[in-house]
Amino acid sequence: MNKRSEVLRLYRRIIRLSKDWVAQEPTNTNEQQKYIREEAQKGFKAHKNEKDPEKISELLKEAEKRVEIACHYQIPYDRPFYLPPRSSFDVDSSSKSAKQRTLHRSPISSKFLPSAASRGDSSD
């Protein structure tokens, strides 16, 4: 299959996904469907002049991955990749923003972390 047909197949898949999308909160369904379509249009237009087959393959893999993650977690918004470990984010669909949330350590995991004294941190 050539790259053009792969790109068109993925684009059609995303548009079909947007039509069939049902949000976790039913009142947000139309908004999320519109967001999916707009993101697809923006992303595909931004790279429409790309000629390098390797770069196109990379972009296709990235888009496929994003589609699979959105379907699995039922969240169409792109997950920020800059979050530190043991953190998550809350999505506000009305403003299309994400707020970082730090997950608390369990008492068990804190037993295995080095204490300030054993690291050589002293407050004197």
N, C-alpha and C positions, 0 to 999 in steps of 0.2 A: 504494500500500500504506500503510495507516495505521500509526502508531507502535507500537501494541500488537502487531500481527502481526509487525512488524520485530523487536521485542524478543523475542517468543516464538520466532521463527525463529532468532535468534542464540543464545538460551539452549539450544534443542534442538541446535543445531550444536555448541555447547561440550560438552554432555552426551555427544553421539555421539563427539566427539573424545576425551573422557576414557575412553570404553569401548574405543576403538580405539588408544589411546596405547601406544606401545612405547618405553621409555626406552633411552638409549644403553647404559646398564649394565642388563642384563635383571633383575637382582635388585631394582632400584629401580622397576620398572614399576608395581606395585600402589600404592606410596607416591605416585608422581607422578600416577597416575590419581585417587587420593583427593584430592590437593592441588588438581588442576584442578577437580573437582566442588565442593570446599569454597570455593575462591576464587570460582567462578561464583555459588554460593548467597549468599555474603557480599556480593558486589558488586551483584547484582540486588536483594537484600533492602534494602541500604542506600539504593537509589534508587527503591524501589517506589512512593513517593508523589510522585515528580517529575511535574509537569504541564506545564512549559514545553517546547514542541516543539523549540525550538532547543537547549536543554540536553540533551534526550533524544537528539537527533541527534548532538550532540557526544560524549555518553557512548557511543553506539553506535559511532561512528567510532573512539573510543579502544579499545573492547573488540575491535572487528574488527582493529585494528592489532596489539593484543597477541596475538590468536589467530594472525595471520599470522606474526608474529615467532617465536612459540613453535613453530609448525609448521616454519618455515624452519630455525631453529637447533636444533630438537629439545630446547629448554630451556623447561619450563613456567613457571619462576619469573620474576617480573617483574624486568626489568633496571633497576637504579638509574640514574636520570637525572642524578644529581649528581656523577658521575665526571668528573674533569678530562680534558682531551684527552690522547691517547697513553697511556691506561690501560685496563685491562680488569678483569674480576672472575672469581674462581673460585667455583663454587657447591658448597656442602657439602649434599647432599640430605638427609642424616640430620638435620641441625639446621636446615635450610632457611635457611641464612645464606650471605652472599656476602662474599668477601674481596677487597679491591682489590689489583690488581697493576699496577705501572707498567711500561710497555714501554720498553725501552732505545732510545736514539737511535742511529741508524746513523752510522758515521763520516762518511758523505757529508753528511747533514743538518747535522751539527755544524759543518762547514766554512762553511756559509752563515749561521750564527747570529752575531750581533754579539758580539765579545769584550768582556770587562770594560773594557779600555782604551778601546775605541771608544765605549762607552756613557758613559764619563766616570766610571766607578767606579774610584777609586784607593784603595789601602790605605795611603797615607801620611798 
